[in-house]
Amino acid sequence: MNQKWPRKAAIFYGGDTDAMPMKYIFEVHIKEGHTAEEYARAWVRASELIQRAPGALGTELHRKIGDPTTLIAIASWDSKAHRDAMEANRDPEIDEIIRAAAPLSKCGQSASSRRRNGW
């Protein structure tokens, strides 16, 4: 099957979406001249800070099969409300890490959009 994943998706497990566990999934496309390992270093630094937030349940970063320049990022949250609360009160150090990593990947979003939707 040649199905293309959406660039970003939030998966909910039924019921009240603000109170149910969720996984936030998105693709990261590494720019030419950079490596997935460079991006992964920034991802780990940002994830360590994000995981201090209440309701954060972990993050994963995977290579897309057959495409070493595309990564699949997954963040697990106790609820959408917890993730939204983290975004509303995000540590400025996370924003610095995201800004520094921006040249490594194709994002296609404005800074305000990234702030609302994660990276």
Biopython code that builds the backbone (N, CA, C, O; Angstrom):
import numpy as np
from Bio.PDB.StructureBuilder import StructureBuilder

atoms = [
    (1, "MET", "N", (0.850, -1.165, 0.000)),
    (1, "MET", "CA", (0.000, 0.000, 0.000)),
    (1, "MET", "C", (0.900, 1.233, 0.000)),
    (1, "MET", "O", (1.841, 1.308, 0.790)),
    (2, "ASN", "N", (0.630, 2.180, -0.857)),
    (2, "ASN", "CA", (1.421, 3.395, -0.973)),
    (2, "ASN", "C", (0.639, 4.563, -0.381)),
    (2, "ASN", "O", (0.257, 5.489, -1.097)),
    (3, "GLN", "N", (0.406, 4.516, 0.913)),
    (3, "GLN", "CA", (-0.371, 5.543, 1.588)),
    (3, "GLN", "C", (0.576, 6.533, 2.248)),
    (3, "GLN", "O", (1.536, 6.127, 2.904)),
    (4, "LYS", "N", (0.324, 7.813, 2.086)),
    (4, "LYS", "CA", (1.162, 8.837, 2.674)),
    (4, "LYS", "C", (0.558, 9.296, 4.000)),
    (4, "LYS", "O", (-0.627, 9.623, 4.066)),
    (5, "TRP", "N", (1.377, 9.318, 5.055)),
    (5, "TRP", "CA", (0.925, 9.790, 6.357)),
    (5, "TRP", "C", (0.734, 11.289, 6.309)),
    (5, "TRP", "O", (1.455, 11.983, 5.592)),
    (6, "PRO", "N", (-0.238, 11.805, 7.071)),
    (6, "PRO", "CA", (-0.341, 13.257, 7.177)),
    (6, "PRO", "C", (0.905, 13.790, 7.870)),
    (6, "PRO", "O", (1.543, 13.078, 8.647)),
    (7, "ARG", "N", (1.245, 15.023, 7.593)),
    (7, "ARG", "CA", (2.438, 15.608, 8.191)),
    (7, "ARG", "C", (2.342, 15.642, 9.706)),
    (7, "ARG", "O", (3.334, 15.398, 10.394)),
    (8, "LYS", "N", (1.182, 15.937, 10.227)),
    (8, "LYS", "CA", (0.973, 15.956, 11.673)),
    (8, "LYS", "C", (-0.361, 15.309, 11.983)),
    (8, "LYS", "O", (-1.303, 15.404, 11.196)),
    (9, "ALA", "N", (-0.441, 14.662, 13.114)),
    (9, "ALA", "CA", (-1.703, 14.054, 13.523)),
    (9, "ALA", "C", (-1.721, 13.931, 15.034)),
    (9, "ALA", "O", (-0.684, 13.715, 15.661)),
    (10, "ALA", "N", (-2.865, 14.064, 15.596)),
    (10, "ALA", "CA", (-3.052, 13.784, 17.019)),
    (10, "ALA", "C", (-4.023, 12.618, 17.094)),
    (10, "ALA", "O", (-5.100, 12.664, 16.499)),
    (11, "ILE", "N", (-3.654, 11.587, 17.811)),
    (11, "ILE", "CA", (-4.488, 10.398, 17.918)),
    (11, "ILE", "C", (-5.129, 10.390, 19.301)),
    (11, "ILE", "O", (-4.438, 10.438, 20.318)),
    (12, "PHE", "N", (-6.434, 10.328, 19.326)),
    (12, "PHE", "CA", (-7.180, 10.302, 20.571)),
    (12, "PHE", "C", (-7.824, 8.930, 20.726)),
    (12, "PHE", "O", (-8.064, 8.231, 19.741)),
    (13, "TYR", "N", (-8.094, 8.563, 21.940)),
    (13, "TYR", "CA", (-8.658, 7.260, 22.221)),
    (13, "TYR", "C", (-10.133, 7.353, 22.608)),
    (13, "TYR", "O", (-10.556, 6.730, 23.582)),
    (14, "GLY", "N", (-10.914, 8.121, 21.858)),
    (14, "GLY", "CA", (-12.353, 8.229, 22.084)),
    (14, "GLY", "C", (-12.713, 9.088, 23.279)),
    (14, "GLY", "O", (-11.842, 9.498, 24.046)),
    (15, "GLY", "N", (-14.000, 9.360, 23.434)),
    (15, "GLY", "CA", (-14.475, 10.121, 24.581)),
    (15, "GLY", "C", (-14.112, 11.590, 24.513)),
    (15, "GLY", "O", (-13.922, 12.145, 23.430)),
    (16, "ASP", "N", (-14.018, 12.215, 25.672)),
    (16, "ASP", "CA", (-13.665, 13.628, 25.799)),
    (16, "ASP", "C", (-12.202, 13.799, 25.410)),
    (16, "ASP", "O", (-11.311, 13.366, 26.140)),
    (17, "THR", "N", (-11.951, 14.420, 24.278)),
    (17, "THR", "CA", (-10.582, 14.520, 23.770)),
    (17, "THR", "C", (-9.676, 15.345, 24.658)),
    (17, "THR", "O", (-8.457, 15.186, 24.589)),
    (18, "ASP", "N", (-10.219, 16.222, 25.491)),
    (18, "ASP", "CA", (-9.365, 16.998, 26.390)),
    (18, "ASP", "C", (-8.905, 16.183, 27.593)),
    (18, "ASP", "O", (-7.920, 16.545, 28.236)),
    (19, "ALA", "N", (-9.596, 15.094, 27.908)),
    (19, "ALA", "CA", (-9.287, 14.324, 29.111)),
    (19, "ALA", "C", (-8.697, 12.949, 28.827)),
    (19, "ALA", "O", (-8.295, 12.256, 29.761)),
    (20, "MET", "N", (-8.633, 12.541, 27.576)),
    (20, "MET", "CA", (-8.160, 11.202, 27.229)),
    (20, "MET", "C", (-6.678, 11.233, 26.835)),
    (20, "MET", "O", (-6.180, 12.262, 26.378)),
    (21, "PRO", "N", (-5.972, 10.105, 27.014)),
    (21, "PRO", "CA", (-4.576, 10.032, 26.560)),
    (21, "PRO", "C", (-4.480, 10.341, 25.075)),
    (21, "PRO", "O", (-5.400, 10.044, 24.312)),
    (22, "MET", "N", (-3.373, 10.933, 24.667)),
    (22, "MET", "CA", (-3.187, 11.236, 23.259)),
    (22, "MET", "C", (-1.735, 11.035, 22.856)),
    (22, "MET", "O", (-0.819, 11.106, 23.675)),
    (23, "LYS", "N", (-1.561, 10.784, 21.576)),
    (23, "LYS", "CA", (-0.236, 10.741, 20.964)),
    (23, "LYS", "C", (-0.209, 11.818, 19.894)),
    (23, "LYS", "O", (-1.100, 11.893, 19.048)),
    (24, "TYR", "N", (0.817, 12.648, 19.941)),
    (24, "TYR", "CA", (1.008, 13.710, 18.969)),
    (24, "TYR", "C", (2.114, 13.236, 18.034)),
    (24, "TYR", "O", (3.242, 13.010, 18.470)),
    (25, "ILE", "N", (1.795, 13.083, 16.745)),
    (25, "ILE", "CA", (2.712, 12.463, 15.783)),
    (25, "ILE", "C", (2.986, 13.441, 14.643)),
    (25, "ILE", "O", (2.064, 14.051, 14.102)),
    (26, "PHE", "N", (4.253, 13.580, 14.288)),
    (26, "PHE", "CA", (4.562, 14.414, 13.125)),
    (26, "PHE", "C", (5.846, 13.960, 12.444)),
    (26, "PHE", "O", (6.697, 13.307, 13.049)),
    (27, "GLU", "N", (5.962, 14.320, 11.177)),
    (27, "GLU", "CA", (7.150, 14.012, 10.388)),
    (27, "GLU", "C", (8.107, 15.189, 10.432)),
    (27, "GLU", "O", (7.696, 16.349, 10.445)),
    (28, "VAL", "N", (9.388, 14.866, 10.454)),
    (28, "VAL", "CA", (10.446, 15.862, 10.385)),
    (28, "VAL", "C", (11.268, 15.535, 9.148)),
    (28, "VAL", "O", (11.766, 14.418, 9.011)),
    (29, "HIS", "N", (11.412, 16.495, 8.253)),
    (29, "HIS", "CA", (12.189, 16.302, 7.028)),
    (29, "HIS", "C", (13.516, 17.037, 7.174)),
    (29, "HIS", "O", (13.549, 18.263, 7.280)),
    (30, "ILE", "N", (14.604, 16.281, 7.177)),
    (30, "ILE", "CA", (15.935, 16.843, 7.365)),
    (30, "ILE", "C", (16.385, 17.527, 6.072)),
    (30, "ILE", "O", (16.268, 16.962, 4.984)),
    (31, "LYS", "N", (16.898, 18.740, 6.206)),
    (31, "LYS", "CA", (17.374, 19.490, 5.039)),
    (31, "LYS", "C", (18.696, 18.919, 4.537)),
    (31, "LYS", "O", (19.484, 18.361, 5.300)),
    (32, "GLU", "N", (18.914, 19.074, 3.242)),
    (32, "GLU", "CA", (20.152, 18.627, 2.614)),
    (32, "GLU", "C", (21.339, 19.288, 3.312)),
    (32, "GLU", "O", (21.302, 20.475, 3.636)),
    (33, "GLY", "N", (22.380, 18.508, 3.536)),
    (33, "GLY", "CA", (23.569, 19.017, 4.201)),
    (33, "GLY", "C", (23.550, 18.827, 5.715)),
    (33, "GLY", "O", (24.526, 19.131, 6.400)),
    (34, "HIS", "N", (22.428, 18.323, 6.230)),
    (34, "HIS", "CA", (22.314, 18.064, 7.663)),
    (34, "HIS", "C", (21.964, 16.592, 7.864)),
    (34, "HIS", "O", (21.615, 15.887, 6.917)),
    (35, "THR", "N", (22.064, 16.145, 9.106)),
    (35, "THR", "CA", (21.798, 14.736, 9.389)),
    (35, "THR", "C", (20.684, 14.570, 10.411)),
    (35, "THR", "O", (20.376, 15.484, 11.177)),
    (36, "ALA", "N", (20.095, 13.396, 10.405)),
    (36, "ALA", "CA", (19.074, 13.064, 11.395)),
    (36, "ALA", "C", (19.666, 13.096, 12.797)),
    (36, "ALA", "O", (18.976, 13.443, 13.755)),
    (37, "GLU", "N", (20.931, 12.738, 12.921)),
    (37, "GLU", "CA", (21.587, 12.740, 14.226)),
    (37, "GLU", "C", (21.683, 14.151, 14.800)),
    (37, "GLU", "O", (21.527, 14.342, 16.006)),
    (38, "GLU", "N", (21.940, 15.141, 13.943)),
    (38, "GLU", "CA", (21.967, 16.532, 14.403)),
    (38, "GLU", "C", (20.611, 16.922, 14.988)),
    (38, "GLU", "O", (20.527, 17.499, 16.072)),
    (39, "TYR", "N", (19.563, 16.598, 14.252)),
    (39, "TYR", "CA", (18.217, 16.919, 14.717)),
    (39, "TYR", "C", (17.905, 16.161, 16.003)),
    (39, "TYR", "O", (17.314, 16.717, 16.928)),
    (40, "ALA", "N", (18.300, 14.898, 16.060)),
    (40, "ALA", "CA", (18.003, 14.066, 17.229)),
    (40, "ALA", "C", (18.629, 14.653, 18.494)),
    (40, "ALA", "O", (18.029, 14.586, 19.567)),
    (41, "ARG", "N", (19.819, 15.223, 18.379)),
    (41, "ARG", "CA", (20.446, 15.839, 19.553)),
    (41, "ARG", "C", (19.574, 16.977, 20.097)),
    (41, "ARG", "O", (19.377, 17.089, 21.307)),
    (42, "ALA", "N", (19.054, 17.816, 19.199)),
    (42, "ALA", "CA", (18.170, 18.906, 19.627)),
    (42, "ALA", "C", (16.870, 18.346, 20.190)),
    (42, "ALA", "O", (16.361, 18.840, 21.196)),
    (43, "TRP", "N", (16.332, 17.310, 19.538)),
    (43, "TRP", "CA", (15.089, 16.686, 19.984)),
    (43, "TRP", "C", (15.230, 16.173, 21.419)),
    (43, "TRP", "O", (14.338, 16.375, 22.244)),
    (44, "VAL", "N", (16.339, 15.515, 21.713)),
    (44, "VAL", "CA", (16.555, 14.969, 23.052)),
    (44, "VAL", "C", (16.610, 16.101, 24.078)),
    (44, "VAL", "O", (15.998, 16.001, 25.141)),
    (45, "ARG", "N", (17.338, 17.172, 23.768)),
    (45, "ARG", "CA", (17.425, 18.300, 24.713)),
    (45, "ARG", "C", (16.047, 18.900, 24.983)),
    (45, "ARG", "O", (15.694, 19.141, 26.138)),
    (46, "ALA", "N", (15.265, 19.143, 23.931)),
    (46, "ALA", "CA", (13.928, 19.722, 24.098)),
    (46, "ALA", "C", (13.012, 18.733, 24.829)),
    (46, "ALA", "O", (12.248, 19.128, 25.710)),
    (47, "SER", "N", (13.088, 17.467, 24.467)),
    (47, "SER", "CA", (12.229, 16.454, 25.089)),
    (47, "SER", "C", (12.485, 16.330, 26.585)),
    (47, "SER", "O", (11.548, 16.160, 27.364)),
    (48, "GLU", "N", (13.749, 16.414, 26.988)),
    (48, "GLU", "CA", (14.068, 16.337, 28.410)),
    (48, "GLU", "C", (13.354, 17.439, 29.188)),
    (48, "GLU", "O", (12.872, 17.205, 30.296)),
    (49, "LEU", "N", (13.285, 18.628, 28.616)),
    (49, "LEU", "CA", (12.589, 19.745, 29.269)),
    (49, "LEU", "C", (11.076, 19.554, 29.218)),
    (49, "LEU", "O", (10.390, 19.761, 30.219)),
    (50, "ILE", "N", (10.558, 19.165, 28.069)),
    (50, "ILE", "CA", (9.114, 18.981, 27.898)),
    (50, "ILE", "C", (8.597, 17.898, 28.837)),
    (50, "ILE", "O", (7.488, 18.006, 29.360)),
    (51, "GLN", "N", (9.391, 16.861, 29.052)),
    (51, "GLN", "CA", (8.945, 15.742, 29.880)),
    (51, "GLN", "C", (8.827, 16.090, 31.357)),
    (51, "GLN", "O", (8.337, 15.279, 32.142)),
    (52, "ARG", "N", (9.263, 17.268, 31.745)),
    (52, "ARG", "CA", (9.067, 17.733, 33.122)),
    (52, "ARG", "C", (7.641, 18.219, 33.353)),
    (52, "ARG", "O", (7.209, 18.370, 34.496)),
    (53, "ALA", "N", (6.912, 18.463, 32.269)),
    (53, "ALA", "CA", (5.547, 19.001, 32.373)),
    (53, "ALA", "C", (4.594, 17.934, 32.903)),
    (53, "ALA", "O", (4.729, 16.756, 32.574)),
    (54, "PRO", "N", (3.633, 18.347, 33.721)),
    (54, "PRO", "CA", (2.616, 17.392, 34.174)),
    (54, "PRO", "C", (1.888, 16.773, 32.983)),
    (54, "PRO", "O", (1.516, 17.474, 32.042)),
    (55, "GLY", "N", (1.691, 15.470, 33.028)),
    (55, "GLY", "CA", (0.958, 14.776, 31.975)),
    (55, "GLY", "C", (1.812, 14.279, 30.823)),
    (55, "GLY", "O", (1.317, 13.549, 29.964)),
    (56, "ALA", "N", (3.090, 14.657, 30.784)),
    (56, "ALA", "CA", (3.977, 14.171, 29.719)),
    (56, "ALA", "C", (4.317, 12.711, 29.998)),
    (56, "ALA", "O", (4.727, 12.361, 31.105)),
    (57, "LEU", "N", (4.144, 11.860, 28.986)),
    (57, "LEU", "CA", (4.343, 10.417, 29.166)),
    (57, "LEU", "C", (5.490, 9.852, 28.342)),
    (57, "LEU", "O", (5.686, 8.637, 28.313)),
    (58, "GLY", "N", (6.253, 10.712, 27.672)),
    (58, "GLY", "CA", (7.395, 10.224, 26.917)),
    (58, "GLY", "C", (7.369, 10.645, 25.465)),
    (58, "GLY", "O", (6.328, 11.016, 24.923)),
    (59, "THR", "N", (8.534, 10.581, 24.846)),
    (59, "THR", "CA", (8.670, 10.902, 23.430)),
    (59, "THR", "C", (9.471, 9.811, 22.736)),
    (59, "THR", "O", (10.261, 9.101, 23.358)),
    (60, "GLU", "N", (9.250, 9.697, 21.443)),
    (60, "GLU", "CA", (9.989, 8.744, 20.610)),
    (60, "GLU", "C", (10.345, 9.449, 19.310)),
    (60, "GLU", "O", (9.584, 10.281, 18.817)),
    (61, "LEU", "N", (11.490, 9.117, 18.765)),
    (61, "LEU", "CA", (11.905, 9.640, 17.470)),
    (61, "LEU", "C", (12.384, 8.451, 16.649)),
    (61, "LEU", "O", (13.301, 7.736, 17.055)),
    (62, "HIS", "N", (11.760, 8.242, 15.489)),
    (62, "HIS", "CA", (12.060, 7.092, 14.638)),
    (62, "HIS", "C", (12.448, 7.549, 13.239)),
    (62, "HIS", "O", (11.978, 8.577, 12.752)),
    (63, "ARG", "N", (13.308, 6.773, 12.607)),
    (63, "ARG", "CA", (13.580, 6.996, 11.181)),
    (63, "ARG", "C", (12.443, 6.384, 10.380)),
    (63, "ARG", "O", (11.943, 5.312, 10.721)),
    (64, "LYS", "N", (12.037, 7.058, 9.324)),
    (64, "LYS", "CA", (11.024, 6.507, 8.432)),
    (64, "LYS", "C", (11.691, 5.432, 7.581)),
    (64, "LYS", "O", (12.759, 5.665, 7.014)),
    (65, "ILE", "N", (11.078, 4.271, 7.490)),
    (65, "ILE", "CA", (11.638, 3.172, 6.719)),
    (65, "ILE", "C", (11.810, 3.596, 5.267)),
    (65, "ILE", "O", (10.882, 4.105, 4.638)),
    (66, "GLY", "N", (13.009, 3.378, 4.750)),
    (66, "GLY", "CA", (13.290, 3.684, 3.358)),
    (66, "GLY", "C", (13.619, 5.140, 3.078)),
    (66, "GLY", "O", (13.856, 5.499, 1.925)),
    (67, "ASP", "N", (13.642, 5.993, 4.100)),
    (67, "ASP", "CA", (13.927, 7.416, 3.882)),
    (67, "ASP", "C", (14.723, 7.955, 5.071)),
    (67, "ASP", "O", (14.132, 8.397, 6.057)),
    (68, "PRO", "N", (16.050, 7.925, 4.990)),
    (68, "PRO", "CA", (16.875, 8.342, 6.128)),
    (68, "PRO", "C", (16.793, 9.838, 6.440)),
    (68, "PRO", "O", (17.309, 10.281, 7.466)),
    (69, "THR", "N", (16.155, 10.614, 5.573)),
    (69, "THR", "CA", (16.035, 12.047, 5.838)),
    (69, "THR", "C", (14.674, 12.427, 6.425)),
    (69, "THR", "O", (14.385, 13.608, 6.616)),
    (70, "THR", "N", (13.846, 11.431, 6.709)),
    (70, "THR", "CA", (12.551, 11.699, 7.330)),
    (70, "THR", "C", (12.468, 10.960, 8.658)),
    (70, "THR", "O", (12.719, 9.758, 8.738)),
    (71, "LEU", "N", (12.112, 11.699, 9.688)),
    (71, "LEU", "CA", (11.944, 11.135, 11.022)),
    (71, "LEU", "C", (10.476, 11.209, 11.401)),
    (71, "LEU", "O", (9.758, 12.111, 10.969)),
    (72, "ILE", "N", (10.039, 10.270, 12.199)),
    (72, "ILE", "CA", (8.679, 10.266, 12.733)),
    (72, "ILE", "C", (8.810, 10.531, 14.235)),
    (72, "ILE", "O", (9.458, 9.771, 14.955)),
    (73, "ALA", "N", (8.194, 11.605, 14.690)),
    (73, "ALA", "CA", (8.263, 11.996, 16.097)),
    (73, "ALA", "C", (6.921, 11.708, 16.760)),
    (73, "ALA", "O", (5.861, 11.990, 16.201)),
    (74, "ILE", "N", (6.986, 11.142, 17.958)),
    (74, "ILE", "CA", (5.769, 10.798, 18.701)),
    (74, "ILE", "C", (5.930, 11.303, 20.136)),
    (74, "ILE", "O", (6.910, 10.991, 20.813)),
    (75, "ALA", "N", (4.960, 12.080, 20.580)),
    (75, "ALA", "CA", (4.927, 12.530, 21.974)),
    (75, "ALA", "C", (3.642, 12.008, 22.602)),
    (75, "ALA", "O", (2.556, 12.211, 22.060)),
    (76, "SER", "N", (3.762, 11.346, 23.729)),
    (76, "SER", "CA", (2.601, 10.795, 24.425)),
    (76, "SER", "C", (2.251, 11.680, 25.614)),
    (76, "SER", "O", (3.116, 12.122, 26.370)),
    (77, "TRP", "N", (0.950, 11.923, 25.750)),
    (77, "TRP", "CA", (0.453, 12.799, 26.807)),
    (77, "TRP", "C", (-0.704, 12.133, 27.526)),
    (77, "TRP", "O", (-1.471, 11.373, 26.936)),
    (78, "ASP", "N", (-0.815, 12.431, 28.808)),
    (78, "ASP", "CA", (-1.917, 11.943, 29.620)),
    (78, "ASP", "C", (-3.247, 12.455, 29.076)),
    (78, "ASP", "O", (-4.270, 11.775, 29.164)),
    (79, "SER", "N", (-3.221, 13.672, 28.506)),
    (79, "SER", "CA", (-4.425, 14.252, 27.911)),
    (79, "SER", "C", (-4.031, 15.427, 27.020)),
    (79, "SER", "O", (-2.935, 15.974, 27.139)),
    (80, "LYS", "N", (-4.939, 15.802, 26.131)),
    (80, "LYS", "CA", (-4.732, 16.989, 25.301)),
    (80, "LYS", "C", (-4.637, 18.228, 26.189)),
    (80, "LYS", "O", (-3.861, 19.142, 25.907)),
    (81, "ALA", "N", (-5.421, 18.256, 27.253)),
    (81, "ALA", "CA", (-5.394, 19.397, 28.173)),
    (81, "ALA", "C", (-4.002, 19.573, 28.789)),
    (81, "ALA", "O", (-3.535, 20.700, 28.951)),
    (82, "HIS", "N", (-3.342, 18.467, 29.130)),
    (82, "HIS", "CA", (-1.988, 18.560, 29.674)),
    (82, "HIS", "C", (-1.017, 19.118, 28.631)),
    (82, "HIS", "O", (-0.186, 19.970, 28.944)),
    (83, "ARG", "N", (-1.126, 18.634, 27.392)),
    (83, "ARG", "CA", (-0.235, 19.134, 26.338)),
    (83, "ARG", "C", (-0.489, 20.614, 26.075)),
    (83, "ARG", "O", (0.450, 21.395, 25.921)),
    (84, "ASP", "N", (-1.762, 20.993, 26.025)),
    (84, "ASP", "CA", (-2.110, 22.397, 25.803)),
    (84, "ASP", "C", (-1.567, 23.283, 26.923)),
    (84, "ASP", "O", (-1.098, 24.392, 26.666)),
    (85, "ALA", "N", (-1.629, 22.797, 28.162)),
    (85, "ALA", "CA", (-1.112, 23.560, 29.301)),
    (85, "ALA", "C", (0.400, 23.738, 29.188)),
    (85, "ALA", "O", (0.918, 24.813, 29.491)),
    (86, "MET", "N", (1.109, 22.699, 28.755)),
    (86, "MET", "CA", (2.558, 22.818, 28.565)),
    (86, "MET", "C", (2.859, 23.860, 27.499)),
    (86, "MET", "O", (3.743, 24.697, 27.680)),
    (87, "GLU", "N", (2.123, 23.812, 26.378)),
    (87, "GLU", "CA", (2.350, 24.771, 25.294)),
    (87, "GLU", "C", (2.079, 26.205, 25.751)),
    (87, "GLU", "O", (2.790, 27.129, 25.356)),
    (88, "ALA", "N", (1.054, 26.390, 26.581)),
    (88, "ALA", "CA", (0.688, 27.727, 27.050)),
    (88, "ALA", "C", (1.737, 28.304, 28.002)),
    (88, "ALA", "O", (1.867, 29.521, 28.131)),
    (89, "ASN", "N", (2.477, 27.427, 28.661)),
    (89, "ASN", "CA", (3.471, 27.866, 29.653)),
    (89, "ASN", "C", (4.851, 27.295, 29.359)),
    (89, "ASN", "O", (5.595, 26.937, 30.272)),
    (90, "ARG", "N", (5.179, 27.215, 28.086)),
    (90, "ARG", "CA", (6.411, 26.533, 27.678)),
    (90, "ARG", "C", (7.659, 27.272, 28.158)),
    (90, "ARG", "O", (7.737, 28.499, 28.111)),
    (91, "ASP", "N", (8.613, 26.501, 28.613)),
    (91, "ASP", "CA", (9.906, 26.997, 29.054)),
    (91, "ASP", "C", (10.595, 27.709, 27.877)),
    (91, "ASP", "O", (10.703, 27.126, 26.799)),
    (92, "PRO", "N", (11.058, 28.941, 28.057)),
    (92, "PRO", "CA", (11.727, 29.660, 26.966)),
    (92, "PRO", "C", (12.953, 28.918, 26.426)),
    (92, "PRO", "O", (13.334, 29.116, 25.272)),
    (93, "GLU", "N", (13.566, 28.073, 27.241)),
    (93, "GLU", "CA", (14.715, 27.291, 26.775)),
    (93, "GLU", "C", (14.305, 26.332, 25.654)),
    (93, "GLU", "O", (15.099, 26.058, 24.754)),
    (94, "ILE", "N", (13.074, 25.823, 25.704)),
    (94, "ILE", "CA", (12.567, 24.949, 24.641)),
    (94, "ILE", "C", (12.479, 25.737, 23.338)),
    (94, "ILE", "O", (12.863, 25.239, 22.280)),
    (95, "ASP", "N", (11.973, 26.962, 23.416)),
    (95, "ASP", "CA", (11.894, 27.809, 22.219)),
    (95, "ASP", "C", (13.277, 28.068, 21.637)),
    (95, "ASP", "O", (13.439, 28.081, 20.417)),
    (96, "GLU", "N", (14.277, 28.274, 22.492)),
    (96, "GLU", "CA", (15.647, 28.488, 22.024)),
    (96, "GLU", "C", (16.169, 27.256, 21.285)),
    (96, "GLU", "O", (16.812, 27.379, 20.242)),
    (97, "ILE", "N", (15.895, 26.084, 21.822)),
    (97, "ILE", "CA", (16.337, 24.844, 21.179)),
    (97, "ILE", "C", (15.663, 24.689, 19.823)),
    (97, "ILE", "O", (16.311, 24.322, 18.843)),
    (98, "ILE", "N", (14.359, 24.969, 19.764)),
    (98, "ILE", "CA", (13.612, 24.856, 18.506)),
    (98, "ILE", "C", (14.169, 25.841, 17.471)),
    (98, "ILE", "O", (14.367, 25.477, 16.311)),
    (99, "ARG", "N", (14.419, 27.074, 17.887)),
    (99, "ARG", "CA", (14.986, 28.072, 16.955)),
    (99, "ARG", "C", (16.342, 27.623, 16.435)),
    (99, "ARG", "O", (16.626, 27.756, 15.244)),
    (100, "ALA", "N", (17.182, 27.092, 17.320)),
    (100, "ALA", "CA", (18.517, 26.647, 16.921)),
    (100, "ALA", "C", (18.447, 25.451, 15.970)),
    (100, "ALA", "O", (19.308, 25.302, 15.102)),
    (101, "ALA", "N", (17.430, 24.599, 16.127)),
    (101, "ALA", "CA", (17.294, 23.408, 15.278)),
    (101, "ALA", "C", (16.569, 23.700, 13.972)),
    (101, "ALA", "O", (16.586, 22.865, 13.067)),
    (102, "ALA", "N", (15.938, 24.853, 13.849)),
    (102, "ALA", "CA", (15.147, 25.172, 12.650)),
    (102, "ALA", "C", (15.923, 25.023, 11.342)),
    (102, "ALA", "O", (15.350, 24.530, 10.371)),
    (103, "PRO", "N", (17.180, 25.417, 11.265)),
    (103, "PRO", "CA", (17.910, 25.254, 9.993)),
    (103, "PRO", "C", (18.142, 23.794, 9.589)),
    (103, "PRO", "O", (18.505, 23.527, 8.443)),
    (104, "LEU", "N", (17.942, 22.859, 10.499)),
    (104, "LEU", "CA", (18.196, 21.449, 10.223)),
    (104, "LEU", "C", (17.057, 20.763, 9.488)),
    (104, "LEU", "O", (17.274, 19.775, 8.786)),
    (105, "SER", "N", (15.834, 21.284, 9.647)),
    (105, "SER", "CA", (14.681, 20.565, 9.113)),
    (105, "SER", "C", (13.746, 21.489, 8.359)),
    (105, "SER", "O", (13.737, 22.703, 8.558)),
    (106, "LYS", "N", (12.954, 20.873, 7.480)),
    (106, "LYS", "CA", (11.917, 21.594, 6.742)),
    (106, "LYS", "C", (10.676, 21.588, 7.607)),
    (106, "LYS", "O", (10.128, 20.537, 7.939)),
    (107, "CYS", "N", (10.251, 22.772, 7.960)),
    (107, "CYS", "CA", (9.116, 22.858, 8.880)),
    (107, "CYS", "C", (7.864, 23.329, 8.175)),
    (107, "CYS", "O", (6.804, 22.728, 8.345)),
    (108, "GLY", "N", (7.956, 24.389, 7.386)),
    (108, "GLY", "CA", (6.797, 24.874, 6.669)),
    (108, "GLY", "C", (5.759, 25.552, 7.532)),
    (108, "GLY", "O", (4.618, 25.720, 7.102)),
    (109, "GLN", "N", (6.129, 25.951, 8.752)),
    (109, "GLN", "CA", (5.195, 26.634, 9.633)),
    (109, "GLN", "C", (5.858, 27.874, 10.203)),
    (109, "GLN", "O", (7.082, 27.949, 10.304)),
    (110, "SER", "N", (5.040, 28.839, 10.571)),
    (110, "SER", "CA", (5.545, 30.033, 11.238)),
    (110, "SER", "C", (5.875, 29.693, 12.681)),
    (110, "SER", "O", (5.450, 28.656, 13.191)),
    (111, "ALA", "N", (6.629, 30.560, 13.339)),
    (111, "ALA", "CA", (6.978, 30.329, 14.740)),
    (111, "ALA", "C", (5.733, 30.251, 15.611)),
    (111, "ALA", "O", (5.674, 29.430, 16.527)),
    (112, "SER", "N", (4.737, 31.093, 15.342)),
    (112, "SER", "CA", (3.521, 31.058, 16.162)),
    (112, "SER", "C", (2.759, 29.767, 15.936)),
    (112, "SER", "O", (2.150, 29.238, 16.866)),
    (113, "SER", "N", (2.781, 29.252, 14.719)),
    (113, "SER", "CA", (2.128, 27.989, 14.422)),
    (113, "SER", "C", (2.856, 26.842, 15.123)),
    (113, "SER", "O", (2.213, 25.942, 15.664)),
    (114, "ARG", "N", (4.182, 26.868, 15.117)),
    (114, "ARG", "CA", (4.934, 25.833, 15.820)),
    (114, "ARG", "C", (4.632, 25.907, 17.299)),
    (114, "ARG", "O", (4.504, 24.877, 17.960)),
    (115, "ARG", "N", (4.517, 27.120, 17.830)),
    (115, "ARG", "CA", (4.259, 27.263, 19.267)),
    (115, "ARG", "C", (2.911, 26.632, 19.620)),
    (115, "ARG", "O", (2.779, 25.972, 20.651)),
    (116, "ARG", "N", (1.907, 26.841, 18.752)),
    (116, "ARG", "CA", (0.589, 26.254, 19.015)),
    (116, "ARG", "C", (0.585, 24.754, 18.783)),
    (116, "ARG", "O", (-0.082, 24.018, 19.511)),
    (117, "ASN", "N", (1.317, 24.290, 17.783)),
    (117, "ASN", "CA", (1.190, 22.895, 17.341)),
    (117, "ASN", "C", (2.393, 22.014, 17.641)),
    (117, "ASN", "O", (2.380, 20.841, 17.267)),
    (118, "GLY", "N", (3.414, 22.511, 18.287)),
    (118, "GLY", "CA", (4.605, 21.709, 18.552)),
    (118, "GLY", "C", (5.501, 21.693, 17.326)),
    (118, "GLY", "O", (5.212, 22.392, 16.355)),
    (119, "TRP", "N", (6.591, 20.909, 17.338)),
    (119, "TRP", "CA", (7.403, 20.876, 16.162)),
    (119, "TRP", "C", (7.168, 19.657, 15.375)),
    (119, "TRP", "O", (7.789, 19.469, 14.329)),
]
sb = StructureBuilder()
sb.init_structure("model")
sb.init_model(0)
sb.init_chain("A")
sb.init_seg("    ")
for serial, (resi, resn, name, xyz) in enumerate(atoms, 1):
    if name == "N":
        sb.init_residue(resn, " ", resi, " ")
    sb.init_atom(name, np.array(xyz, "f"), 0.0, 1.0, " ", f" {name:<3s}", serial, name[0])
structure = sb.get_structure()
